[in-house]
């Protein structure tokens, strides 16, 4: 542990059935359909008739043209009231759910026999037959090609205006195909015998569940392979090509599909004619998107050579490793070489040797600068010696123009990167990814790139430190104006950062990535120009949130520099040394300085956070990467300039700088006046479960008459399996979590009643809310319009008079059903961090709390 005041371990109180709240009122449209059954039935049957007729027509035309048969039935579109109808469609009607959209539309697929079953249920609904009532919630059926609705939802906003694609034009597009639907659900695994059940009967029930689970999983795998083969066949007919990126540096049989729990995706080069056939007739297709373009290569100034006496000492052999996923590294650089893990270096660019790992971005490099910021987060040392905190690993995925080539599919590249480095001798767990698109991320569905980050983070327990993305100085990208364009349109800093066009770029919206924005290092005012941002304010170029499903993005910020403007109208932008962070600089292309202050960007803010992650991995080497993320977020604070601003302005602060600037001391240790408590392991929860943790509050802190202000912080960090075909955060995750805490002076018994369903209903409830800054609902916190629950890292804080603290402060982490419903085995993994700090450093906290924790643990052991 670090220092005199190491983090303490939270007391686990108990686990049990969670008391969950929430009720959705009846839908007026469904009520109208029940009141007019004949009319609604007629409309649905008419739509189903058109679907059936069109299916037969398309089948005949494809056979005549010699085109391959596409398995999976006929694609069409239905409109429903809400997600609760999906299981009815899947299980009762036999319709396969392909993808759900935010406006109530669902792409589905069905064979003729399923349509006949659908029609039978509709007839039953007309006759008010029991079991058919949810038919009222199926609002409409649209046939396929004749309906613009399905095509508009499959194609992205930028691609749809090009529809229908010209037959002879060649496109490179990313396509996504659904594989696992809801119909195959194996329910909850039996966990305990029924009343009076014999052991052999219970064992037989468990075995039956396992056999059904294995059967469904095998069926899903067969379906996936069948649909991959069908897509390969269609692409081959139109002489298309799968672009994997792995030609010369992986085996020829390398996978060209990025697989997710419910779908697969691929990057394809093919004619417009082929893509039209795919969009119109492939029943399980749910997304077609253009590849993202990255922000351009940095425009760097030449730097004068310097004479220095600095020496870098290699890290300990078992030190953490940071994989720099970027443009390569100048591995022989004087400020980097002793820390570079040369044996692991690898190039992932297509058609290039795996050993071509140098940073060829002219003139001063990109990955080299990022790597330097991992080791030197504040300034580059000029004299003396410094021992490297971590090993630098070199994963080159960007070419000399700082771009990802068309042939390289980013999702597959990240798979290969994590397999190589996390699966290597150092078992790398920290990946710095200062790579992103040059425009705002889409919000209608998690992108393939970001979903891959989520999947790898959950399954491999790794941490991606992701740059939020940059606004260009000037831009001609449609829908993505640069800073110059904003200023010319009289949108001043920082207000233009809240424009939709300034939203974080793909893949920074990933729920599991730790997304990092930038703030200005200092206020600069020169003779003819000045910085746009003042010290510690959001940088002029830093992209902002909110992210997917109104999650808080970026979570944290670091010093990435700023732009300066002159006095012209419109002003010209520059980045003089006074606004730039000092960074290691590549010298491959010119004999200049090995470091300089001549470039800015969130690319260089992210590795400074990776540096802090290294400290945490060194401190907790056996713990989960979820804890590193939690402690980084937990340690962040808003700058002093935010003190006293109004609540309306605070929402803008949250959107631009998230939880603020992380602090190494706060993340790794405590003081006499601050105590941080963590879970000592990774916990798991299923939907409907709750786990309660507690902190006994010493009487000398909460005694009446002691009027001191205590800051209370709680941070939950969790991960779960994901599905791209679902529309919402709660559908994207197999199981999603939230937390509730004690109220002012609330008794432990009262809290347990709120947390669990199996507690005494006669226990009186007491206590008011702590007055959290964010709260669970967007209208309940001090900052209106945002909820703490929408991300997989959930932090909140409150300022409480010491006498209002409860005798035992409790936090309950609760599991909710996502796409997996209540199926056993669908668990979310989490860690929890809680801290108490005397706001004015005027109350000893650490030692009294530690004594109470130790006494409580002894009591627990005695009880056991």
C-alpha positions, 0 to 999 in steps of 0.5 A: 500500500502507498503511504501512511494512509492506504485505502481501506476495505468496504464492509460487505453487509449482505446480498439479497433480492433487490427492491426495484421501483418503476412503473410504465403507464398504459399506452394510449395507442394500444388501448385504442387498438383494443377498443377497435379490434376489427380495424386493427386486425384488418390493418395488420393482416393487410400488412402481413399479406403484402409481406408474404406476396413480396417475399414470393415475388423476390424469391422468384426473381432471385431464382431467375437471375441465378442469385443465391438464396438468402437464409432467414426468411423475409425482412420487414418492419413492425412498429411497437409501443415499447420494448416489452412487446419484443418477447411477445413477438419472438416467443408467441409469434415466432418472429425473429428480432433483428434490431430495435430502433429508438422510435419504436420500430423493429426490423424483423425476419420471418419464414412463411410458417411464422407469418402464418402463426402471426396471422393466426394470433391476429385473428385470435386478437380480433376474437378477444382470445386469451393470450393474444392481448399484446397484439394491440401493442404491435402498431403496424406492419410494413413490407420491405422494399416498398417501405422507405422506413426500413432502408432509412433505419439501416443506412446511416444519416450520411449514407442514406442520401446516396440511396439507391446506390448507382449499380456501377459505383464501388463503395467501401462500407461496414455492414452489421448482421444480427445472429442471436434473437430473443426466441432462444432464452434459457431462463434462470438456472435453478439455484436451490431445491424447491420445498421438500424436493429430493436432491436427485430431482433438484440435480435433474432440474439443473442438468435439464437447464444446462442441456437446454442452455447448451442446445440454444448456444449451439443453435446460435453458433450454427445460425451465425456460421450460416449467416456468415456463409450467406454474406460471403456468398452474396459478396462473391456473386458481386465480386466484392471483397472483405477488407480485414487489414490482415494480409501479410502479417496474419495467416491467410485464414484470418477472421474477417468478421468482428463478432459480438454476442448478438451479431457480426460486422464486416468491412466490404468493398463492393459495387452499388448493385451488390449493396442494394441487393444486400440492403433490400434482401438480407433479412438480418442486416441492421446497419450499413455505415461508411468508415470513419475518417480520422482527424488529419496529421498534426501540423508541427513546427520545427524545433531547435536542437537542445543539449541535455544531460537527462538519463531514463532508467528502465522500469522494474521488470514487473512494472505495468505496461501501457500499449500505445495504439497509434502511429508507431513509436521512435523506439530509439528515442533518448527519452523513451528507449530504456522503457520500450518493450521492443520484443512486443512491438508490432505493426498491424497495417495491411501489406506492411511487415510486422516489424515496421513499427517506426512513427513515420508521421512528419515531422515530429511524430504522433505515437512518439509524443503520446508515448512520451506523455505516458512517462512525462505527464507534466514536463519532459525532464532535462537533467538528472535521472528518472526511473520509468513508471511503466513499459511502453508497448508499440502497436502501430495501426496508423500510417504515415499520414496518421490515418487508418487505411481503408483495408484495416477494419478498426474493430478487428485491429483492436482484437488483434492488438489486445490478443497480442499484448494482453495475451503476451508475457506482460499481460498488458491491461492498459491501452492508450487509444489516442485515435478517433474520427474527425466528426461527432459520433452517431447516437442511434446505435453503439458503433462497431468500433466502440462496441469492440472496445466495450466487448474487449474491456469486459471480457479481457478486463482491460482499460482503454484510455480514449481521447475524446477527439478534437475540433479542427482549427478549420474544417470542410467536413460536412456537419463538423465545423472547425473552431474557425467556422464557429468563431466566424458564425459568432459562436464563441468559446466555450459555448460552441463546445456544447453544439451537437457538432462538437460531440465526442468522436467515435469511438469515445462514446464507448461505455467502458472506455475512460474518455479523456478531454482537454483543458488549457494549461494556462491563460496566455495573452501576447502582443497580438494574440491570446488563448481562447481558453483561460487556465483550466477551462476546456480547451478550444478544440476539446470535444464534449458530451453528453455521450450515448444515452446521455452518459457523462462523457468525457469522464475526466480531463487533462492538460492538452493545450489550447488554440490562440487567436489574433485580433483579426475578423475572423481571427486566425488561429495558432498554437504558440509554445505558451499554449502547448504542453511540452512533449517528447518529439520524434527526430526521425525526419529532422535533427531537431530537439527531442522535445518541444511545446509545439502541438495540442490535442486530446491525444496528449491529454489521454496518456497523462491519465494512462500514467495515473492508471500505471500508478494504480496498477502498481499499487493494486496489481492483482485487482481489476481494471475496473478499480483503476477506472473507478479510482481515476474518476473518483479522484477527479475534481472540478477546477477552482473557477467552477466554485460558485457558478450557477446550476445551469452553468454546471451542466455545461461544465459537466458536459465539457470536463466531466468529473474534472482533473484526476489527482494522483495523491487522491487516487492512491492514498489518503490524509488524516482528514480523508478516507477512501474505502474500496471493494477488495475484489470484483463482485458480480450481480444478476438482475434482481440482486442487491449487494450492500456495503457499509461504513460505520461512522464514528460518533466523534465525527457525527456527534451533535454540536459538531458542525463541520462540512463532510464531502461524501463521494461514491463511485461505481464501476461495472461492466457487462456483456453487450448487444448492438442490436438493441436501442437503449443502454438497458438493452445494450447491456445484459445486466445493468447496475445502479446504486442507492445510499443511506439518507441523512441520519437514516438507520441501517434497518430503514436502509435495508428495507429500501434495498431488499424485498425480504426485510420487515415491512414494519420497519419505519423509514426515516431520513432525507436525501443527502442532496447529491449533485447528480442523483438518479433522475435528471430532475432530482439532483442539483444539476438538472438534466443529467442522471448519474445512472447512464454510464458504466462508471457512476459517480456522485458527490454531496456535502453533508453537515457532520451531524447529519451523517448516519450511524452506518453509511450504506450503499446498495448496488442493484442489478437490473434486467437488460437484454438477458432478462433474468437469465442466470449467468447474465452477471455484471461485474463491479467495484465500488469506491466510497470516500469521506473528506472534511471539506475544510480539513478540520475533522480527523476522519481516517483514523477513527473510521479505520478503528470502526472498520476493524472493530466491525470486522471483528464482530462479523468474524465472531458472528460467523 
